[in-house]
Amino acid sequence: MKNFFKILIIFIVSIIAVCLVYTMFQEQTMSPYSAFFNTVEITGHTLNIHGVVDATASGFRGYRYSIKDKTLILTIKDVNIFSLLRNKVGPGDIDITITDDNISEINKIYLLDDDNYYLVWNESEGIKRSPFDIIKKSQIYK
């Protein structure tokens, strides 16, 4: 009977450990309504974006981007509970620097969530605040 409880405890601890490790590496997309850009600067082939995260999000963890047709599509990763320990920027700040040969050509920046693109910056108007120009994911590139 004692061996059964030992095996059961080891099994439960193993399940918890696997779940914690999975959570540490799970990527979450931040809502575009939680990210506020203060500055967007393009210098040569470098884009610098500085902003803040509102209180409804956990914080800034990182980003992914793609460029197509002079449009930068940006996905901001939300902080999970464990990545706060690894995060180089404070949980309330967004600090993005992208160097790419096509940066000097972009004229729009969209934030992407699971289903929509949110226009947050364009060359003629600068930074846009809510309400965003929202475009369904299926409509932006036909």
PyMOL commands that set and color helices and strands:
alter all, ss='L'
color gray80, all
select helices_A, chain A and resi 2-25+32-34+83-85+103-105+137-140
alter helices_A, ss='H'
color red, helices_A
select strands_A, chain A and resi 28-29+35-43+46-53+60-68+71-78+93-99+108-112+116-122+126-127+133-136
alter strands_A, ss='S'
color yellow, strands_A
deselect
rebuild
show_as cartoon
